[in-house]
Amino acid sequence: MIMLSEALRLLRVYNNLTQSDLASRLKVSKSYLSEVESGKKKASIDLLERYSSVLRVPLSSLFFFVEELDSNKATDRARGKVAMTALHLLHKIAGAYEREMLEEKKDLSN
């Protein structure tokens, strides 16, 4: 589930939303959202459906990060590698957005 919680966090950052903004749109508390994103709590199907609707991503895309894979099966190992690659790509994109946001804040404060 760590892959899912990280994917949810990165999707939030990619969409340039704070935890407070997204929590409000998902109709959950900021602290609950924080626990889901950190992997301390599991996201329910209902919450994943709301993520899908709010962030406009297919629900099936979110389930891609949920699957438990059998490391003895070549197809599962391949799917795991694809999921990790997608997660790394999301991480890079989200990192670029986070850097942009910091630069904008610096520019505004000057």
Phi and psi in degrees as a GROMACS rama.xvg file:
@    title "Ramachandran Plot"
@    xaxis  label "Phi"
@    yaxis  label "Psi"
@TYPE xy
-61.454  -37.4278  ILE-2
-61.8113  -40.7262  MET-3
-65.7312  -47.2935  LEU-4
-61.8187  -39.7554  SER-5
-68.0973  -40.3356  GLU-6
-62.2933  -41.5616  ALA-7
-63.9931  -42.1184  LEU-8
-62.3706  -45.7114  ARG-9
-66.5791  -35.5983  LEU-10
-64.7991  -37.8021  LEU-11
-63.3139  -47.4369  ARG-12
-64.2381  -43.0098  VAL-13
-57.2142  -36.5594  TYR-14
-85.8157  9.11673  ASN-15
57.9561  42.6594  ASN-16
-113.827  141.715  LEU-17
-80.8854  166.303  THR-18
-60.2542  -39.6994  GLN-19
-62.1502  -44.5112  SER-20
-60.4795  -50.3359  ASP-21
-67.537  -40.5  LEU-22
-57.6087  -42.3388  ALA-23
-62.5036  -44.3269  SER-24
-67.7022  -33.347  ARG-25
-83.8383  -9.72509  LEU-26
63.0973  45.7151  LYS-27
-133  165.742  VAL-28
-75.8743  154.912  SER-29
-61.6226  -38.7431  LYS-30
-65.8866  -37.8101  SER-31
-65.3154  -44.8501  TYR-32
-59.6613  -41.4623  LEU-33
-60.4978  -42.1798  SER-34
-66.6823  -36.8829  GLU-35
-66.047  -46.4274  VAL-36
-66.6134  -27.3468  GLU-37
-89.5904  -5.32067  SER-38
86.7351  5.04981  GLY-39
-74.8071  -28.1823  LYS-40
-126.32  149.938  LYS-41
-90.11  141.428  LYS-42
-77.813  131.897  ALA-43
-77.5431  165.839  SER-44
-60.2513  -41.0029  ILE-45
-59.4052  -44.9974  ASP-46
-65.4056  -40.4121  LEU-47
-63.9034  -36.3478  LEU-48
-63.83  -39.5336  GLU-49
-67.5534  -41.6874  ARG-50
-55.7156  -47.9763  TYR-51
-56.7323  -44.7338  SER-52
-69.7347  -48.5815  SER-53
-66.569  -43.5983  VAL-54
-91.8593  -1.37758  LEU-55
53.8956  51.3823  ARG-56
-122.895  145.979  VAL-57
-61.6308  138.345  PRO-58
-56.7245  -37.3913  LEU-59
-60.4275  -30.2381  SER-60
-65.7184  -37.2675  SER-61
-69.5724  -37.5879  LEU-62
-65.359  -21.9963  PHE-63
-57.1589  -31.6024  PHE-64
-92.1256  -1.15692  PHE-65
-96.3359  -31.0597  VAL-66
-52.7976  137.323  GLU-67
-89.1124  128.439  GLU-68
-109.094  146.196  LEU-69
-91.6741  111.112  ASP-70
-67.0445  -9.76862  SER-71
-85.2872  -14.003  ASN-72
-98.1863  129.956  LYS-73
-61.2088  -39.6636  ALA-74
-65.8288  -38.3425  THR-75
-69.0224  -38.0925  ASP-76
-63.1019  -41.1052  ARG-77
-64.3322  -44.2188  ALA-78
-62.7363  -38.5658  ARG-79
-62.3699  -41.288  GLY-80
-65.7139  -40.4412  LYS-81
-63.9109  -43.4828  VAL-82
-61.6884  -43.2371  ALA-83
-65.7904  -38.8303  MET-84
-63.3283  -44.0687  THR-85
-61.3498  -41.3133  ALA-86
-64.3338  -41.4767  LEU-87
-64.0154  -39.5447  HIS-88
-64.8305  -45.6548  LEU-89
-58.3579  -40.0648  LEU-90
-61.2468  -44.3607  HIS-91
-65.262  -43.4181  LYS-92
-64.3567  -46.8159  ILE-93
-63.3697  -37.9763  ALA-94
-61.6475  -39.2229  GLY-95
-64.5921  -40.6748  ALA-96
-65.6092  -41.045  TYR-97
-61.8736  -41.4627  GLU-98
-64.221  -40.9897  ARG-99
-60.7059  -43.9355  GLU-100
-62.018  -41.3464  MET-101
-64.2687  -40.972  LEU-102
-63.3165  -41.5429  GLU-103
-63.6365  -40.9519  GLU-104
-62.9099  -41.4344  LYS-105
-62.286  -44.093  LYS-106
-63.2143  -39.4059  ASP-107
-68.8356  -32.2183  LEU-108
-78.5624  -17.0204  SER-109
